[in-house]
């Protein structure tokens, strides 16, 4: 009799556990983050935009270099469709740090991959990423914010000296004298004074006859 009662109680509690989303252990939460990363990688390599978007929140924001913020599901769809419209992208995500802060978590790491286009040699890509994850009512995670950028030298006024020559050889290091001496721009040539325009003299009044 007691066995039956206990069995009935378990059967009644099982749906409640699924519906009420009982708290997950920390290890289970970290495992879910790892599974999200695996699903994101698989969807990206398959070029499956719908599967990628299923891992994002509706108000998700992606940040990448040389591109305005990509805000919301519609903008994310357009971005991924443009990025993956041609096959040949294969990536893997190497997680280096995961922190679970309750309602939010982040996953930081490195993206390694190749881009192979028809008629071209494969291009190796190495990038860094940061996924900011939001906990969902079912205890799982979705991507709320994402940042990804390359590891190349900065461009523009923040760029340092080149590390390689156009042929691929190491660029020569600057001499000690060049490093010690500041670059002084040449002084501009003096601007000549304007030639006065002749006009009536004010030294003496005109003579009257």
C-alpha positions in Angstrom: 0.0 0.0 0.0 2.8 2.4 0.9 4.6 1.5 -2.3 1.6 2.4 -4.3 1.1 5.7 -2.6 4.8 6.6 -3.1 4.6 5.6 -6.8 1.4 7.7 -7.2 3.1 10.7 -5.5 6.2 10.5 -7.8 3.9 10.3 -10.9 2.1 13.4 -9.7 5.2 15.3 -9.0 7.0 14.5 -12.3 4.8 16.8 -14.4 5.1 19.5 -11.8 8.9 19.2 -11.9 8.8 19.7 -15.6 6.3 22.5 -15.5 7.6 24.3 -12.4 11.3 24.1 -13.5 12.9 22.9 -10.3 16.3 24.5 -9.6 19.2 23.0 -11.6 22.5 22.2 -10.0 25.5 24.4 -10.9 27.1 21.5 -12.8 23.9 21.0 -14.8 23.7 24.7 -15.6 27.3 24.7 -16.9 26.6 21.7 -19.0 23.7 23.5 -20.6 26.0 26.4 -21.5 28.3 23.9 -23.1 25.5 22.3 -25.1 24.4 25.7 -26.3 27.9 26.4 -27.6 27.9 23.0 -29.4 24.5 23.7 -31.0 25.7 27.2 -32.1 28.8 25.7 -33.7 26.9 23.0 -35.5 24.3 25.4 -36.8 26.9 27.8 -38.0 28.9 25.2 -39.8 25.7 23.9 -41.5 24.7 27.4 -42.5 21.4 26.9 -40.7 20.3 30.4 -40.0 17.0 29.3 -38.4 18.8 27.1 -35.9 21.2 29.9 -35.1 18.3 32.3 -34.4 16.6 29.7 -32.2 19.5 30.2 -29.8 19.1 34.0 -29.5 16.7 36.1 -27.4 14.3 38.3 -29.3 16.1 41.4 -28.3 19.6 40.0 -28.9 22.5 42.3 -29.9 25.6 41.3 -31.8 28.7 43.5 -32.0 31.5 42.9 -34.6 34.2 45.1 -36.0 33.5 47.6 -38.8 29.7 47.1 -38.5 26.9 48.9 -36.6 25.3 47.1 -33.7 23.0 44.3 -35.0 19.9 44.6 -32.9 16.9 42.3 -32.8 15.9 39.1 -34.5 15.2 40.7 -37.9 18.6 42.3 -38.1 20.3 39.2 -36.9 18.6 37.1 -39.6 19.8 39.5 -42.3 23.3 39.5 -40.9 23.6 35.7 -40.7 22.0 35.2 -44.2 24.6 37.6 -45.7 27.4 36.0 -43.8 26.5 32.4 -44.6 25.0 32.8 -48.1 27.9 30.8 -49.6 29.1 27.5 -48.1 32.6 27.0 -47.0 32.8 28.4 -43.4 33.8 25.9 -40.7 34.5 27.0 -37.2 35.1 25.6 -33.7 34.6 27.5 -30.4 37.2 26.9 -27.7 35.8 28.1 -24.4 38.4 29.6 -22.0 36.2 31.1 -19.3 32.6 30.5 -18.2 30.9 32.3 -15.4 27.3 31.6 -14.2 26.0 34.7 -12.4 22.4 33.5 -11.9 20.1 35.1 -14.4 23.0 35.9 -16.6 26.2 34.1 -17.6 29.0 34.6 -20.0 31.2 32.4 -22.1 34.5 33.7 -23.4 36.9 32.0 -25.8 38.5 31.7 -29.2 37.0 31.0 -32.6 39.3 28.8 -34.9 38.2 28.0 -38.4 38.6 28.2 -42.2 36.8 30.0 -45.0 37.0 28.1 -48.3 35.5 29.8 -51.4 35.3 28.3 -54.8 38.5 28.9 -56.8 40.4 30.2 -53.7 42.7 28.6 -51.1 41.3 28.1 -47.6 41.8 31.1 -45.3 42.5 30.5 -41.7 40.6 32.6 -39.2 41.3 33.1 -35.6 38.9 35.4 -33.6 37.9 35.9 -30.1 34.3 35.9 -28.8 32.2 36.7 -25.8 28.7 35.3 -25.4 26.4 37.0 -22.8 23.7 34.5 -22.0 20.3 35.1 -20.4 18.6 32.3 -18.4 15.2 31.2 -19.7 12.1 30.2 -17.7 12.9 26.5 -18.4 16.3 26.9 -16.8 18.1 26.9 -20.2 20.1 29.7 -21.8 19.8 31.9 -24.8 22.3 34.4 -26.3 21.4 37.9 -25.3 24.6 39.7 -26.4 27.5 38.5 -28.5 30.9 40.2 -29.3 33.3 38.8 -31.9 36.3 40.4 -33.5 39.7 39.5 -35.0 43.2 39.5 -33.6 44.8 41.6 -36.2 46.6 44.9 -35.5 44.4 48.0 -35.2 43.9 50.2 -38.3 43.9 53.9 -38.7 45.6 56.3 -36.4 46.0 53.6 -33.7 48.0 51.3 -36.0 51.6 50.5 -35.0 54.5 49.8 -37.4 54.0 46.9 -39.8 55.2 43.6 -38.6 55.8 42.1 -42.1 56.7 43.5 -45.5 54.4 43.1 -48.5 56.4 39.9 -49.4 55.8 38.4 -46.0 59.3 38.9 -44.6 59.6 40.5 -41.1 59.8 44.2 -41.3 63.1 45.8 -40.2 63.1 47.1 -36.7 63.5 50.9 -36.3 67.0 52.1 -35.3 67.6 53.2 -31.7 68.3 56.8 -32.9 65.0 56.8 -34.8 63.1 55.6 -31.7 64.8 58.1 -29.5 64.4 61.1 -31.8 60.9 62.5 -32.2 59.8 63.2 -35.7 59.8 67.0 -36.4 57.7 68.3 -39.2 59.5 71.0 -41.4 58.5 74.5 -40.6 56.2 76.0 -43.3 57.8 78.7 -45.5 56.9 82.3 -44.5 54.0 83.8 -46.3 55.0 86.9 -48.3 53.4 90.1 -47.2 50.8 91.3 -49.7 51.9 94.1 -52.1 50.0 97.4 -51.2 47.6 98.6 -53.8 48.5 102.2 -55.0 46.1 104.8 -54.0 45.8 108.5 -53.2 48.5 109.8 -50.9 47.4 111.2 -47.5 50.7 112.9 -46.8 49.6 116.4 -48.2 46.4 117.9 -49.4 46.1 118.4 -53.1 47.4 121.7 -54.5 44.8 124.4 -55.3 45.4 126.9 -58.2 
